[in-house]
């Protein structure tokens, strides 16, 4: 029974962490957007789709892959 409680607790912890990260990201984007509007600058946001396959080696740089992303 202890293992089930730990799993449930870990899931709740991850869920809270994900919600906090999401909220902080939205807050930062709104803050930056507002700042750019107040200073007369352009705001541009680029995103990468979640279903896009990526190279597991985070240090590898492939120019063809970067062109595909952007």
N, C-alpha and C positions, 0 to 999 in steps of 0.2 A: 504494500500500500504506500510506502514511503516513496518508491520510485515513481508511482503515478502522480503523487503530489508534487514531486520535483519537476516532472515533465510539465505539469499544468502551470506551475510557477514560472518555469522558463518560458513557456509560450506567452504567458501574460507579460513577463518582462520584455520579451522581444516585441510584443504588440505595443506596449507603452513606448518603447524606444523608437519604433517605427513611426508612431503617431507624433512623437516629439520632434523627430528629425523632419518629418513632413511639414509640421507647423513652423518650425524654425526656417526651413527653406523658403516657404511661402512668405514669411515675414521679411526675410532678407531680400527676396525678389521685389516685393512691394516697396520696401525702403529704397532700394537702388533705383527702381522705376520712378518713384516720386522725386528722388534727387536729380535724376537726369531731366525730368520735366521742368523742375525748378531752375535748373541751370541752362536750359535750352539745348541740351544734347539729345542725340538719338539713342533709343534703347533697342538693342537687338539681343535676342535669346536663341541659342541653338540647342537642340536636344538630340539625343541618340535614341532610336527606338529600342525598347527592351528586348524585342525578339531578334535583334540583329546579332548574328554570331560574331564572337570576338576571339582574338588570339589569347590563349591562356597565359602566354608569357607577357607579363605586363611591361617589361622593359624593351620588348622588340618594337622597332619602328619600321613599318612597311608603308612607303609612300602611296602605293596603289590602294591599300586599305584605307588610308587617310582620305584619299580622293573619294572613295566610295562613301565614307562617313559624312563628308562635308561637301 
